[in-house]
C-alpha cells in the first residue's frame, strides 16, 4: 500500500543518517516497523499481572514430543 507523507529536509536527513538507510523511503519504513514492534511490546507489558497462566508446561511438552 502506498502512503504519501511530507517531511522537512532536516527530518529526512536525520532519518536517513540515524537509520543508515540509503533512501528516505527505506528509512521511514524501518522506523515505522521498529515503532510498531515497540508499541506491541508495550501493549504486551501492560498486560503483566492481568493474564492468568496455567502451570502445565510439562504436560504440553509431553504432548509435543509424543510419537
N, C-alpha and C positions, 0 to 999 in steps of 0.2 A: 504494500500500500504506500502511496506517495503522500508526503506531508510537506507543506511549504512553511518555512519559518524565516523570519528576517532577524539576522544577528548583526550587531555592530561589529565594525572592523576589529576593535580591541578584544571583544569577546571571542570572535572567530579565531584570532591569532593566539590568544591564551588557550583556547580549547585545543587547537592543533598542537601547540607546544607541550601542554600538560599531558595529553594523551599520547603524544608522539605518533600521531597518525598523519598520513600524507595529505588528507583532504578534510575539509570541514564536515562533509557528509559522513565520512568514516568516524571522525571524532565524535560527532553528535550521536551517531548510532551506538558507539561504545559507551558514552556517558549515559545514554538512556538505558541501555541494558544493565549497566552497573547500578544505576539508581533504582531500577525496578527490582533487582536482586536484593539491594539493601532494604527497600521497603517491605519486600516479602519476609526478610529475616526479622525486621522489627515487628511485623504482624505476628509472626510465629512466637517471638519472645513475649509479646503481650499476652499470649495465651498461657504463659507459665503459671502453674498452680490452678488453672481452670480446667485442665483436661485430666480425667482420671485414666490411668493406665493399669492394665491388668498385668500381674507378675506371672506370665505364662510363657516366657521365652523358651524354657526348656522343652515344653510340650510342642511348641511351634518348631523348634529345631529338630525334634524327632520326626515330625511330620515332613519337614523339608528333606531330611536325609533318608527317609524310609524308601526302600526299593520299589 
